[in-house]
């Protein structure tokens, strides 16, 4: 079944123009829809005409992918290890404005120098000195070299309860990019299997 991202993303128009168009997967609905395909490569399945004619730097895009039936997805999402084994991994990387990720509330919490590398998992815990050093090293690297588009933020569609997009890796880089005024970042979109829409009621929108 075809599933969709919980949010719309502003993606660089020049990158969208390079994608192939595949008709017949879904009817035109007025949106630009980007289909994630780990095996054959991503493509546009609606809105290709808008992309071709666009002159704006970014365009609003909904992402789509093939998901398991919702009942099967529900049980997969109950187990973190099983859920991760079933992620769909897009082979492409896209450029989005940093502000878009914050506006979509896809972060699990903002990272800064005060709360950097604080993990609930005891295996990952480190000393205050090590936390401080790791944050400063990352901060200084981004400040002097800028953001590296070859090291994308990893965002999983419908990761939270199977209904809400959520950042998987890159919270610290995003916090520093925001602090440094870096305007855009690269994102790799993965997808979790879509569960029942009723779980939207339990998703908190974190700022």
Contact map, one row per residue, 1 for C-alpha under 8 A:
111000000000000000000000000000000000000000000000000000000000000001111000000000000000000000000000000000000000000000000000000000000000000000000000000000000000000000000000000000000000000000000000000000000000000
111100000000000000000000000000000000000000000000000000000000000111100000000000000000000000000000000000000000000000000000000000000000000000000000000000000000000000000000000000000000000000000000000000000000000
111110000000000000000000000000000000000000000000000000000000000111100000000000000000000000000000000000000000000000000000000000000000000000000000000000000000000000000000000000000000000000000000110000000000000
011111000000000000000000000000000000000000000000000000000000011110000000000000000000000000000000000000000000000000000000000000000000000000000000000000000000100000000000000000000000000000000000010000000000000
001111110000000000000000000000000000000000000000000000000000011100000000000000000000000000000000000000000000000000000000000000000000000000000000000000000000110000011000000000000000000000000000000000000000000
000111110000000000000000000000000000000000000000000000000000000000000000000000000000000000000000000000000000000000000000000000000000000000000000000000000000110000111000000000000000000000000000000000000000000
000011111000000000000000000000000000000000000000000000000000010000000000000000000000000000000000000000010000000000000000000000000000000000000000000000000000000000011000000000000000000000000000000000000000000
000011111100000000000000000000000000000000000000000000000001111000000000000000000000000000000000000000010000000000000000000000000000000000000000000000000000000000000000000000000000000000000000000000000000000
000000111110000000000000000000000000000000000000000000000011110000000000000000000000000000000001000110000000000000000000000000000000000000000000000000000000000000000000000000000000000000000000000000000000000
000000011111000000000000000000000000000000000000000000000111100000000000000000000000000000000001100100000000000000000000000000000000000000000000000000000000000000000000000000000000000000000000000000000000000
000000001111101100000000000000000000000000000000000000000111100000000000000000000000000000000111100000000000000000000000000000000000000000000000000000000000000000000000000000000000000000000000000000000000000
000000000111111100000000000000000000000000000000000000001110000000000000000000000000000000000111000000000000000000000000000000000000000000000000000000000000000000000000000000000000000000000000000000000000000
000000000011111110000000000000000000000000000000001001111110000000000000000000000000000000000000000000000000000000000000000000000000000000000000000000000000000000000000000000000000000000000000000000000000000
000000000001111111000000000000000000000000000000000000001000000000000000000000000000000000000000000000000000000000000000000000000000000000000000000000000000000000000000000000000000000000000000000000000000000
000000000011111111100000000000000000000000000000000000000000000000000000000000000000000000000110000000000000000000000000000000000000000000000000000000000000000000000000000000000000000000000000000000000000000
000000000011111111100000000000000000000000010000001000000000000000000000000000000000000000000000000000000000000000000000000000000000000000000000000000000000000000000000000000000000000000000000000000000000000
000000000000111111100000000000000000000000000000001100000000000000000000000000000000000000000000000000000000000000000000000000000000000000000000000000000000000000000000000000000000000000000000000000000000000
000000000000011111110000000000000000000000000000000000000000000000000000000000000000000000000000000000000000000000000000000000000000000000000000000000000000000000000000000000000000000000000000000000000000000
000000000000001111111000000000000000000001110000000000000000000000000000000000000000000000000000000000000000000000000000000000000000000000000000000000000000000000000000000000000000000000000000000000000000000
000000000000000001111100000000000000000001110000000000000000000000000000000000000000000000000000000000000000000000000000000000000000000000000000000000000000000000000000000000000000000000000000000000000000000
000000000000000000111110000000000000000000111001000000000000000000000000000000000000000000000000000000000000000000000000000000000000000000000000000000000000000000000000000000000000000000000000000000000000000
000000000000000000011111100000000000000000111000000000000000000000000000000000000000000000000000000000000000000000000000000000000000000000000000000000000000000000000000000000000000000000000000000000000000000
000000000000000000001111110000000000000000001100000000000000000000000000000000000000000000000000000000000000000000000000000000000000000000000000000000000000000000000000000000000000000000000000000000000000000
000000000000000000000111111000000000000000001000000000000000000000000000000000000000000000000000000000000000000000000000000000000000000000000000000000000000000000000000000000000000000000000000000000000000000
000000000000000000000111111000000000000000001000000000000000000000000000000000000000000000000000000000000000000000000000000000000000000000000000000000000000000000000000000000000000000000000000000000000000000
000000000000000000000011111100000000000000001100000000000000000000000000000000000000000000000000000000000000000000000000000000000000000000000000000000000000000000000000000000000000000000000000000000000000000
000000000000000000000001111110000000000000000100000000000000000000000000000000000000000000000000000000000000000000000000000000000000000000000000000000000000000000000000000000000000000000000000000000000000000
000000000000000000000000011111100000000000000110000000000000000000000000000000000000000000000000000000000000000000000000000000000000000000000000000000000000000000000000000000000000000000000000000000000000000
000000000000000000000000001111100000000000000100000000000000000000000000000000000000000000000000000000000000000000000000000000000000000000000000000000000000000000000000000000000000000000000000000000000000000
000000000000000000000000000111110000000000000110000000000000000000000000000000000000000000000000000000000000000000000000000000000000000000000000000000000000000000000000000000000000000000000000000000000000000
000000000000000000000000000111111000000000000110000000000001110000000000000000000000000000000000000000000000000000000000000000000000000000000000000000000000000000000000000000000000000000000000000000000000000
000000000000000000000000000001111100000000011111011000000001110000000000000000000000000000000000000000000000000000000000000000000000000000000000000000000000000000000000000000000000000000000000000000000000000
000000000000000000000000000000111110000000011110000000000000111100000000000000000000000000000000000000000000000000000000000000000000000000000000000000000000000000000000000000000000000000000000000000000000000
000000000000000000000000000000011111000001111100000000000000111100000000000000000000000000000000000000000000000000000000000000000000000000000000000000000000000000000000000000000000000000000000000000000000000
000000000000000000000000000000001111100001111000000000000000001110000000000000000000000000000000000000000000000000000000000000000000000000000000000000000000000000000000000000000000000000000000000000000000000
000000000000000000000000000000000111110011100000000000000000001110000000000000000000000011000000000000000000000000000000000000000000000000000000000000000000000000000000000000000000000000000000000000000000000
000000000000000000000000000000000011111111100000000000000000000010000000000000000000000111100000000000000000000000000000000000000000000000000000000000000000000000000000000000000000000000000000000000000000000
000000000000000000000000000000000001111111000000000000000000000000000000000000000000000111100000000000000000000000000000000000000000000000000000000000000000000000000000000000000000000000000000000000000000000
000000000000000000000000000000000000111110000000000000000000000000000000000000000000000000000000000000000000000000000000000000000000000000000000000000000000000000000000000000000000000000000000000000000000000
000000000000000000000000000000000000111111000000000000000000000000000000000000000000000000000000000000000000000000000000000000000000000000000000000000000000000000000000000000000000000000000000000000000000000
000000000000000000000000000000000001111111100000000000000000000000000000000000000000000001110000000000000000000000000000000000000000000000000000000000000000000000000000000000000000000000000000000000000000000
000000000000000000110000000000000111110111110000000000000000000000000000000000000000000001110000000000000000000000000000000000000000000000000000000000000000000000000000000000000000000000000000000000000000000
000000000000000000111100000000000111100011111000000000000000000000000000000000000000000000000000000000000000000000000000000000000000000000000000000000000000000000000000000000000000000000000000000000000000000
000000000000000100111100000000011110000001111111000000000000000000000000000000000000000000000000000000000000000000000000000000000000000000000000000000000000000000000000000000000000000000000000000000000000000
000000000000000000001111110000011110000000111111000000000000000000000000000000000000000000000000000000000000000000000000000000000000000000000000000000000000000000000000000000000000000000000000000000000000000
000000000000000000000010011111111100000000011111000000000000000000000000000000000000000000000000000000000000000000000000000000000000000000000000000000000000000000000000000000000000000000000000000000000000000
000000000000000000000000000101111000000000011111111000000000000000000000000000000000000000000000000000000000000000000000000000000000000000000000000000000000000000000000000000000000000000000000000000000000000
000000000000000000001000000000010000000000011111111100000000000000000000000000000000000000000000000000000000000000000000000000000000000000000000000000000000000000000000000000000000000000000000000000000000000
000000000000000000000000000000000000000000000011111110000000000000000000000000000000000000000000000000000000000000000000000000000000000000000000000000000000000000000000000000000000000000000000000000000000000
000000000000000000000000000000010000000000000011111111000000000000000000000000000000000000000000000000000000000000000000000000000000000000000000000000000000000000000000000000000000000000000000000000000000000
000000000000100110000000000000010000000000000011111111000010000000000000000000000000000000000000000000000000000000000000000000000000000000000000000000000000000000000000000000000000000000000000000000000000000
000000000000000010000000000000000000000000000001111111000000000000000000000000000000000000000000000000000000000000000000000000000000000000000000000000000000000000000000000000000000000000000000000000000000000
000000000000000000000000000000000000000000000000111111100000000000000000000000000000000000000000000000000000000000000000000000000000000000000000000000000000000000000000000000000000000000000000000000000000000
000000000000100000000000000000000000000000000000011111110000000000000000000000000000000000000000000000000000000000000000000000000000000000000000000000000000000000000000000000000000000000000000000000000000000
000000000000100000000000000000000000000000000000000011111000000000000000000000000000000000000000000000000000000000000000000000000000000000000000000000000000000000000000000000000000000000000000000000000000000
000000000000100000000000000000000000000000000000000001111110000000000000000000000000000000000000000000000000000000000000000000000000000000000000000000000000000000000000000000000000000000000000000000000000000
000000000001110000000000000000000000000000000000000000111110000000000000000000000000000000000000000000000000000000000000000000000000000000000000000000000000000000000000000000000000000000000000000000000000000
000000000111100000000000000000000000000000000000000000011111000000000000000000000000000000000001000000000000000000000000000000000000000000000000000000000000000000000000000000000000000000000000000000000000000
000000001111100000000000000000000000000000000000001000011111100000000000000000000000000000000000000000000000000000000000000000000000000000000000000000000000000000000000000000000000000000000000000000000000000
000000011110000000000000000000110000000000000000000000000111110000000000000000000000000000000000000000000000000000000000000000000000000000000000000000000000000000000000000000000000000000000000000000000000000
000000011110000000000000000000111100000000000000000000000011111000000000000000000000000000000000000000000000000000000000000000000000000000000000000000000000000000000000000000000000000000000000000000000000000
000110111000000000000000000000111100000000000000000000000001111100000000000000000000000000000000000000000000000000000000000000000000000000000000000000000000000000000000000000000000000000000000000000000000000
000110010000000000000000000000001111000000000000000000000000111110000000000000000000000000000000000000000000000000000000000000000000000000000000000000000000000000000000000000000000000000000000000000000000000
011110000000000000000000000000001111000000000000000000000000011111000000000000000000000000000000000000000000000000000000000000000000000000000000000000000000000000000000000000000000000000000000000000000000000
011100000000000000000000000000000011100000000000000000000000001111100000000000000000000000000000000000000000000000000000000000000000000000000000000000000000000000000000000000000000000000000010000000000000000
111000000000000000000000000000000000000000000000000000000000000111110000000000000000000000000000000000000000000000000000000000000000000000000000000000000000000000000000000000000000000000000000000000000000000
111000000000000000000000000000000000000000000000000000000000000011111000100000000000000000000000000000000000000000000000000000000000000000000000000000000000000000000000000000000000000000000001110000000000000
100000000000000000000000000000000000000000000000000000000000000001111101100000000000000000000000000000000000000000000000000000000000000000000000000000000000000000000000000000000000000000000000110000000000000
100000000000000000000000000000000000000000000000000000000000000000111111100000000000000000000000000000000000000000000000000000000000000000000000000000000000000000000000000000000000000000000000010000000000000
000000000000000000000000000000000000000000000000000000000000000000011111110000000000000000000000000000000000000000000000000000000000000000000000000000000000000000000000000000000000000000000000111100000000000
000000000000000000000000000000000000000000000000000000000000000000001111111000000000000000000000000000000000000000000000000000000000000000000000000000000000000000000000000000000000000000000000001100000000000
000000000000000000000000000000000000000000000000000000000000000000011111111100000000000000000000000000000000000000000000000000000000000000000000000000000000000000000000000000000000000000000000000000000000000
000000000000000000000000000000000000000000000000000000000000000000111111111110000000000000000000000000000000000000000000000000000000000000000000000000000000000001000000000000000000000000000000111000000000000
000000000000000000000000000000000000000000000000000000000000000000000111111111000000000000000000000000000000000000000000000000000000000000000000000000000000000001000000000000000000000000000000011100000000000
000000000000000000000000000000000000000000000000000000000000000000000011111111100000000000000000000000000000000000000000000000000000000000000000000000000000000000000000000000000000000000000000000000000000000
000000000000000000000000000000000000000000000000000000000000000000000001111111100110000000000000000000000000000000000000000000000000000000000000000000000000000000000000000000000000000000000000100000000000000
000000000000000000000000000000000000000000000000000000000000000000000000111111110110000000000000000000000000000000000000000000000000000000000000000000000000000011000000000000000000000000000000101000000000000
000000000000000000000000000000000000000000000000000000000000000000000000011111110010000000000000000000000000000000000000000000000000000000000000000000000000000000000000000000000000000000000000000000000000000
000000000000000000000000000000000000000000000000000000000000000000000000001111111110000000000000000000000000000000000000000000000000000000000000000000000000000000000000000000000000000000000000000000000000000
000000000000000000000000000000000000000000000000000000000000000000000000000011111111000000000000000000000000000000000000000000000000000000000000000000000000000000000000000000000000000000000000000000000000000
000000000000000000000000000000000000000000000000000000000000000000000000000000111111100000000000000000000000000000000000000000000000000000000000000000000000000000000000000000000000000000000000000000000000000
000000000000000000000000000000000000000000000000000000000000000000000000000110111111110000000000000000000000000000000000000000000000000000000000000000000000000000000000000000000000000000000000000000000000000
000000000000000000000000000000000000000000000000000000000000000000000000000111111111111000000000000000000000000000000000000000000000000000000000000000000000000000000000000000000000000000000001000000000000000
000000000000000000000000000000000000000000000000000000000000000000000000000000011111111000000000000000000000000000000000000000000000000000000000000000000000000000000000000000000000000000000001000000000000000
000000000000000000000000000000000000000000000000000000000000000000000000000000001111111000000000000000000000000000000000000000000000000000000000000000000000000000000000000000000000000000000000000000000000000
000000000000000000000000000000000000000000000000000000000000000000000000000000000111111100000000000000000000000000000000000000000000000000000000000000000000000000000000000000000000000000000001100000000000000
000000000000000000000000000000000000000000000000000000000000000000000000000000000011111110000000000000000000000000000000000000000000000000000000000000000000000000000000000000000000000000000111100000000000000
000000000000000000000000000000000000110000000000000000000000000000000000000000000000011111000000000000000000000000000000000000000000000000000000000000000000000000000000000000000000000000000111000000000000000
000000000000000000000000000000000001110000000000000000000000000000000000000000000000001111100000000000000000000000000000000000000000000000000000000000000000000000000000000000000000000000001110000000000000000
000000000000000000000000000000000001110011000000000000000000000000000000000000000000000111111000000000000000000000000000000000000000000000000000000000000000000000000000000000000000000000011100000000000000000
000000000000000000000000000000000000110011000000000000000000000000000000000000000000000011111000000000000000000000000000000000000000000000000000000000000000000000000000000000000000000000010000000000000000000
000000000000000000000000000000000000000011000000000000000000000000000000000000000000000001111100000000000000000000000000000000000000000000000000000000000000000000000000000000000000000000011000000000000000000
000000000000000000000000000000000000000000000000000000000000000000000000000000000000000001111110000000000000000000000000000000000000000000000000000000010000000000000000000000000000000001111000000000000000000
000000000011001000000000000000000000000000000000000000000000000000000000000000000000000000011111000000000000000000000000000000000000000000000000000000000000000000000000000000000000000001110000000000000000000
000000000011001000000000000000000000000000000000000000000000000000000000000000000000000000001111100000000000000000000000000000000000000000000000000000000000000000000000000000000000000111100000000000000000000
000000001111000000000000000000000000000000000000000000000100000000000000000000000000000000000111110100000000000000000000000000000000000000000000000000000000000000000000000000000000000111100000000000000000000
000000000110000000000000000000000000000000000000000000000000000000000000000000000000000000000011111110000000000000000000000000000000000000000000000000000000000000000000000000000000001110000000000000000000000
000000000000000000000000000000000000000000000000000000000000000000000000000000000000000000000001111111000000000000000000000000000000000000000000000000000000000000000000000001001100011110000000000000000000000
000000000000000000000000000000000000000000000000000000000000000000000000000000000000000000000000111111100000000000000000000000000000000000000000000000000000000000000000000000000000001100000000000000000000000
000000001100000000000000000000000000000000000000000000000000000000000000000000000000000000000001111111110000000000000000000000000000000000000000000000000000000000000000000000000000000000000000000000000000000
000000001000000000000000000000000000000000000000000000000000000000000000000000000000000000000000111111111110000000000000000000000000000000000000000000000000000000000000000000000000000000000000000000000000000
000000000000000000000000000000000000000000000000000000000000000000000000000000000000000000000000011111111110000000000000000000000000000000000000000000000000000000000000000000000000000000000000000000000000001
000000000000000000000000000000000000000000000000000000000000000000000000000000000000000000000000001111111000000000000000000000000000000000000000000000000000000000000000000000000000000000000000000000000000000
000000110000000000000000000000000000000000000000000000000000000000000000000000000000000000000000000111111100000000000000000000000000000000000000000000000000000000000000000000000000000000000000000000000000000
000000000000000000000000000000000000000000000000000000000000000000000000000000000000000000000000000011111110000000000000000000000000000000000000000000000000000000000100000000000000000000000000000000000000111
000000000000000000000000000000000000000000000000000000000000000000000000000000000000000000000000000011011111000000000000000000000000000000000000000000000000000000011110000000000000000000000000000000000000010
000000000000000000000000000000000000000000000000000000000000000000000000000000000000000000000000000011001111110000000000000000000000000000000000000000000000000000000110001000000000000000000000000000000000011
000000000000000000000000000000000000000000000000000000000000000000000000000000000000000000000000000000000111110000000000000000000000000000000000000000000000000000000110000000000000000000000000000000000000010
000000000000000000000000000000000000000000000000000000000000000000000000000000000000000000000000000000000011111000000000000000000000000000000000000000000000000000000000001000000000000000000000000000000000011
000000000000000000000000000000000000000000000000000000000000000000000000000000000000000000000000000000000011111100000000000000000000000000000000000000000000000000000000001100100000000000000000000000000000001
000000000000000000000000000000000000000000000000000000000000000000000000000000000000000000000000000000000000111111110000000000000000000000000000000000000000000000000000001101100000000000000000000000000000000
000000000000000000000000000000000000000000000000000000000000000000000000000000000000000000000000000000000000011111110000000000000000000000000000000000000000000000000000000100110000000000000000000000000000000
000000000000000000000000000000000000000000000000000000000000000000000000000000000000000000000000000000000000001111110000000000000001001000000000000000000000000000000000000000000000000000000000000000000000000
000000000000000000000000000000000000000000000000000000000000000000000000000000000000000000000000000000000000001111110000000000000000000000000000000000000000000000000000000000000000000000000000000000000000000
000000000000000000000000000000000000000000000000000000000000000000000000000000000000000000000000000000000000001111111100000000000000000000000000000000000000000000000000000000000000000000000000000000000000000
000000000000000000000000000000000000000000000000000000000000000000000000000000000000000000000000000000000000001111111100000000000011001000000000000000000000000000000000000100000000000000000000000000000000000
000000000000000000000000000000000000000000000000000000000000000000000000000000000000000000000000000000000000000000111110000011000010000000000000000000000000000000000000000000000000000000000000000000000000000
000000000000000000000000000000000000000000000000000000000000000000000000000000000000000000000000000000000000000000111111000010000000000000000000000000000000000000000000000000000000000000000000000000000000000
000000000000000000000000000000000000000000000000000000000000000000000000000000000000000000000000000000000000000000001111110110000000000000000000000000000000000000000000000000000000000000000000000000000000000
000000000000000000000000000000000000000000000000000000000000000000000000000000000000000000000000000000000000000000000111110010000000000000000000000000000000000000000000000000000000000000000000000000000000000
000000000000000000000000000000000000000000000000000000000000000000000000000000000000000000000000000000000000000000000011111110000000000000000000000000000000000000000000000000000000000000000000000000000000000
000000000000000000000000000000000000000000000000000000000000000000000000000000000000000000000000000000000000000000000011111110000000000000000000000000000000000000000000000000000000000000000000000000000000000
000000000000000000000000000000000000000000000000000000000000000000000000000000000000000000000000000000000000000000000000111110000000000000000000000000000000000000000000000000000000000000000000000000000000000
000000000000000000000000000000000000000000000000000000000000000000000000000000000000000000000000000000000000000000000010111111000000000000000000000000000000000000000000000000000000000000000000000000000000000
000000000000000000000000000000000000000000000000000000000000000000000000000000000000000000000000000000000000000000001111111111100000000000000000000000000000000000000000000000000000000000000000000000000000000
000000000000000000000000000000000000000000000000000000000000000000000000000000000000000000000000000000000000000000001000000111110110000000000000000000000000000000000000000000000000000000000000000000000000000
000000000000000000000000000000000000000000000000000000000000000000000000000000000000000000000000000000000000000000000000000011111110000000000000000000000000000000000000000000000000000000000000000000000000000
000000000000000000000000000000000000000000000000000000000000000000000000000000000000000000000000000000000000000000000000000001111111000000000000000000000000000000000000000000000000000000000000000000000000000
000000000000000000000000000000000000000000000000000000000000000000000000000000000000000000000000000000000000000000000000000000111111100000000000000000000000000000000000000000000000000000000000000000000000000
000000000000000000000000000000000000000000000000000000000000000000000000000000000000000000000000000000000000000000000000000001111111110000000000000000000000000000000000000000000000000000000000000000000000000
000000000000000000000000000000000000000000000000000000000000000000000000000000000000000000000000000000000000000000011000000001111111111000000000000000000000000000000000000000000000000000000000000000000000000
000000000000000000000000000000000000000000000000000000000000000000000000000000000000000000000000000000000000000010010000000000011111111100000000000000000000000000000000000000000000000000000000000000000000000
000000000000000000000000000000000000000000000000000000000000000000000000000000000000000000000000000000000000000000000000000000001111111110000000000000000000000000000000000000000000000000000000000000000000000
000000000000000000000000000000000000000000000000000000000000000000000000000000000000000000000000000000000000000000000000000000000111111111000000000000000000000000000000000000000000000000000000000000000000000
000000000000000000000000000000000000000000000000000000000000000000000000000000000000000000000000000000000000000010010000000000000011111111100000000000000000000000000000000100000000000000000000000000000000000
000000000000000000000000000000000000000000000000000000000000000000000000000000000000000000000000000000000000000000000000000000000001111111110000000000000000000000000000000000000000000000000000000000000000000
000000000000000000000000000000000000000000000000000000000000000000000000000000000000000000000000000000000000000000000000000000000000111111111000000000000000000000000000000000000000000000000000000000000000000
000000000000000000000000000000000000000000000000000000000000000000000000000000000000000000000000000000000000000000000000000000000000011111111100000000000000000000000000000010000000000000000000000000000000000
000000000000000000000000000000000000000000000000000000000000000000000000000000000000000000000000000000000000000000000000000000000000001111111110000000000000000000000000000000010000000000000000000000000000000
000000000000000000000000000000000000000000000000000000000000000000000000000000000000000000000000000000000000000000000000000000000000000111111111000000000000000000000000000000000000000000000000000000000000000
000000000000000000000000000000000000000000000000000000000000000000000000000000000000000000000000000000000000000000000000000000000000000011111111110000000000000000000000000000000000000000000000000000000000000
000000000000000000000000000000000000000000000000000000000000000000000000000000000000000000000000000000000000000000000000000000000000000001111111111000000000000000000000000000011000000000000000000000000000000
000000000000000000000000000000000000000000000000000000000000000000000000000000000000000000000000000000000000000000000000000000000000000000111111110000000000000000000000000000000001000000000000000000000000000
000000000000000000000000000000000000000000000000000000000000000000000000000000000000000000000000000000000000000000000000000000000000000000011111110000000000000000000000000000000000000000000000000000000000000
000000000000000000000000000000000000000000000000000000000000000000000000000000000000000000000000000000000000000000000000000000000000000000001111111100000000000000000000000000000000000000000000000000000000000
000000000000000000000000000000000000000000000000000000000000000000000000000000000000000000000000000000000000000000000000000000000000000000001111111100000000000000000000000000000000010000000000000000000000000
000000000000000000000000000000000000000000000000000000000000000000000000000000000000000000000000000000000000000000000000000000000000000000000100111110000000000000000000000000001000010010000000000000000000000
000000000000000000000000000000000000000000000000000000000000000000000000000000000000000000000000000000000000000000000000000000000000000000000000111111110000000000000000000000000000000000000000000000000000000
000000000000000000000000000000000000000000000000000000000000000000000000000000000000000000000000000000000000000000000000000000000000000000000000001111110000000000000000000000000000000011000000000000000000000
000000000000000000000000000000000000000000000000000000000000000000000000000000000000000000000000000000000000000000000000000000000000000000000000000111110000000000000000000000000000000001000000000000000000000
000000000000000000000000000000000000000000000000000000000000000000000000000000000000000000000000000000000000000000000000000000000000000000000000000111111000000000000000000000000000000001000000000000000000000
000000000000000000000000000000000000000000000000000000000000000000000000000000000000000000001000000000000000000000000000000000000000000000000000000111111100000000000000010000000000000011110000000000000000000
000000000000000000000000000000000000000000000000000000000000000000000000000000000000000000000000000000000000000000000000000000000000000000000000000000111110000000000011110000000000000011110000000000000000000
000000000000000000000000000000000000000000000000000000000000000000000000000000000000000000000000000000000000000000000000000000000000000000000000000000011111000000000011110000000000000000111100000000000000000
000000000000000000000000000000000000000000000000000000000000000000000000000000000000000000000000000000000000000000000000000000000000000000000000000000001111100000001111100000000000000000111100000000000000000
000000000000000000000000000000000000000000000000000000000000000000000000000000000000000000000000000000000000000000000000000000000000000000000000000000000111111000001111000000000000000000001111000000000000000
000111000000000000000000000000000000000000000000000000000000000000000000000000000000000000000000000000000000000000000000000000000000000000000000000000000011111000011100000000000000000000001111000000000000000
000011000000000000000000000000000000000000000000000000000000000000000000000000000000000000000000000000000000000000000000000000000000000000000000000000000001111111111100000000000000000000000011110000000000000
000000000000000000000000000000000000000000000000000000000000000000000000000000000000000000000000000000000000000000000000000000000000000000000000000000000001111111111100000000000000000000000011100000000000000
000000000000000000000000000000000000000000000000000000000000000000000000000000000000000000000000000000000000000000000000000000000000000000000000000000000000011111111100000000000000000000000000000000000010000
000000000000000000000000000000000000000000000000000000000000000000000000000010000000000000000000000000000000000000000000000000000000000000000000000000000000011111110000000000000000000000000000001000110010000
000000000000000000000000000000000000000000000000000000000000000000000000110010000000000000000000000000000000000000000000000000000000000000000000000000000000011111110000000000000000000000000001111100100000000
000001000000000000000000000000000000000000000000000000000000000000000000000000000000000000000000000000000000000000000000000000000000000000000000000000000000011111111000000000000000000000000000011110110000000
000011100000000000000000000000000000000000000000000000000000000000000000000000000000000000000000000000000100000000000000000000000000000000000000000000000000111111111100000000000000000000000000000000010010000
000011100000000000000000000000000000000000000000000000000000000000000000000000000000000000000000000000000100000000000000000000000000000000000000000000000011111100111110000000000000000000000000000000000000000
000000000000000000000000000000000000000000000000000000000000000000000000000000000000000000000000000000001111000000000000000000000000000000000000000000000011111100011111000000000000000000000000000000000000000
000000000000000000000000000000000000000000000000000000000000000000000000000000000000000000000000000000000111000000000000000000000000000000000000000000001111000000001111111000000000000000000000000000000000000
000000000000000000000000000000000000000000000000000000000000000000000000000000000000000000000000000000000000000000000000000000000000000000000000000000001111000000000111110000000000000000000000000000000000000
000000000000000000000000000000000000000000000000000000000000000000000000000000000000000000000000000000000000000000000000000000000000000000000000000000001110000000000011111000000000000000000000000000000000000
000000000000000000000000000000000000000000000000000000000000000000000000000000000000000000000000000000000000000000000000000000000000000000000000000000011100000000000011111111000000000000000000000000000000000
000000000000000000000000000000000000000000000000000000000000000000000000000000000000000000000000000000000010111000000000000000000000000000000000000000000000000000000010111111100000000000000000000000000000000
000000000000000000000000000000000000000000000000000000000000000000000000000000000000000000000000000000000000011100010000000000000000001000000000000000000000000000000000011111110000000000000000000000000000000
000000000000000000000000000000000000000000000000000000000000000000000000000000000000000000000000000000000000000000000000000000000000000001000000000000000000000000000000011111111000000000000000000000000000000
000000000000000000000000000000000000000000000000000000000000000000000000000000000000000000000000010000000000001000000000000000000000000000000000000000000000000000000000011111111100000000000000000000000000000
000000000000000000000000000000000000000000000000000000000000000000000000000000000000000000000000000000000000011100000000000000000000000000000000000000000000000000000000001111111110000000000000000000000000000
000000000000000000000000000000000000000000000000000000000000000000000000000000000000000000000000000000000000000100000000000000000000000000100100000000000000000000000000000111111111000000000000000000000000000
000000000000000000000000000000000000000000000000000000000000000000000000000000000000000000000000010000000000000000000000000000000000000000000100001000000000000000000000000011111111111000000000000000000000000
000000000000000000000000000000000000000000000000000000000000000000000000000000000000000000000000010000000000000000000000000000000000000000000000000000000000000000000000000001111111111000000000000000000000000
000000000000000000000000000000000000000000000000000000000000000000000000000000000000000000000000000000000000000000000000000000000000000000000000000000000000000000000000000000111111110000000000000000000000000
000000000000000000000000000000000000000000000000000000000000000000000000000000000000000000000000000000000000000000000000000000000000000000000010000000000000000000000000000000011111110000000000000000000000000
000000000000000000000000000000000000000000000000000000000000000000000000000000000000000000000000000000000000000000000000000000000000000000000000000000000000000000000000000000001111111000000000000000000000000
000000000000000000000000000000000000000000000000000000000000000000000000000000000000000000000000010000000000000000000000000000000000000000000000011000000000000000000000000000001111111110000000000000000000000
000000000000000000000000000000000000000000000000000000000000000000000000000000000000000000000000111000000000000000000000000000000000000000000000000000000000000000000000000000001100111110000000000000000000000
000000000000000000000000000000000000000000000000000000000000000000000000000000000000000000000011111000000000000000000000000000000000000000000000000000000000000000000000000000000000011111000000000000000000000
000000000000000000000000000000000000000000000000000000000000000000000000000000000000000000000011110000000000000000000000000000000000000000000000001010011000000000000000000000000000011111100000000000000000000
000000000000000000000000000000000000000000000000000000000000000000000000000000000000000000001111000000000000000000000000000000000000000000000000000011111000000000000000000000000000000111110000000000000000000
000000000000000000000000000000000000000000000000000000000000000000000000000000000000000000001111000000000000000000000000000000000000000000000000000000011110000000000000000000000000000011111000000000000000000
000000000000000000000000000000000000000000000000000000000000000000000000000000000000000001111100000000000000000000000000000000000000000000000000000000011110000000000000000000000000000001111100000000000000000
000000000000000000000000000000000000000000000000000000000000000000000000000000000000000011011000000000000000000000000000000000000000000000000000000000000111100000000000000000000000000000111110000000000000000
000000000000000000000000000000000000000000000000000000000000000000000000000000000000001111000000000000000000000000000000000000000000000000000000000000000111100000000000000000000000000000011111000000000000000
000000000000000000000000000000000000000000000000000000000000000010000000000000000000001110000000000000000000000000000000000000000000000000000000000000000001111000000000000000000000000000001111100000000000000
000000000000000000000000000000000000000000000000000000000000000000100000000000000011011100000000000000000000000000000000000000000000000000000000000000000001111001000000000000000000000000000111110000000000000
001000000000000000000000000000000000000000000000000000000000000000110100100110000000011000000000000000000000000000000000000000000000000000000000000000000000011001000000000000000000000000000011111000000000000
001100000000000000000000000000000000000000000000000000000000000000111100110000000000000000000000000000000000000000000000000000000000000000000000000000000000010001100000000000000000000000000001111100000000000
000000000000000000000000000000000000000000000000000000000000000000000110110010000000000000000000000000000000000000000000000000000000000000000000000000000000000011100000000000000000000000000000111110100000000
000000000000000000000000000000000000000000000000000000000000000000000110010000000000000000000000000000000000000000000000000000000000000000000000000000000000000001100000000000000000000000000000011111100000000
000000000000000000000000000000000000000000000000000000000000000000000000000000000000000000000000000000000000000000000000000000000000000000000000000000000000000000100000000000000000000000000000001111110000000
000000000000000000000000000000000000000000000000000000000000000000000000000000000000000000000000000000000000000000000000000000000000000000000000000000000000000000000000000000000000000000000000000111111000000
000000000000000000000000000000000000000000000000000000000000000000000000000000000000000000000000000000000000000000000000000000000000000000000000000000000000000011100000000000000000000000000000001111111110000
000000000000000000000000000000000000000000000000000000000000000000000000000000000000000000000000000000000000000000000000000000000000000000000000000000000000000010110000000000000000000000000000000011111110000
000000000000000000000000000000000000000000000000000000000000000000000000000000000000000000000000000000000000000000000000000000000000000000000000000000000000000000000000000000000000000000000000000001111110000
000000000000000000000000000000000000000000000000000000000000000000000000000000000000000000000000000000000000000000000000000000000000000000000000000000000000000000000000000000000000000000000000000000111111000
000000000000000000000000000000000000000000000000000000000000000000000000000000000000000000000000000000000000000000000000000000000000000000000000000000000000000110010000000000000000000000000000000000111111100
000000000000000000000000000000000000000000000000000000000000000000000000000000000000000000000000000000000000000000000000000000000000000000000000000000000000000000000000000000000000000000000000000000000111110
000000000000000000000000000000000000000000000000000000000000000000000000000000000000000000000000000000001000000000000000000000000000000000000000000000000000000000000000000000000000000000000000000000000011111
000000000000000000000000000000000000000000000000000000000000000000000000000000000000000000000000000000001111100000000000000000000000000000000000000000000000000000000000000000000000000000000000000000000001111
000000000000000000000000000000000000000000000000000000000000000000000000000000000000000000000000000001001010110000000000000000000000000000000000000000000000000000000000000000000000000000000000000000000000111
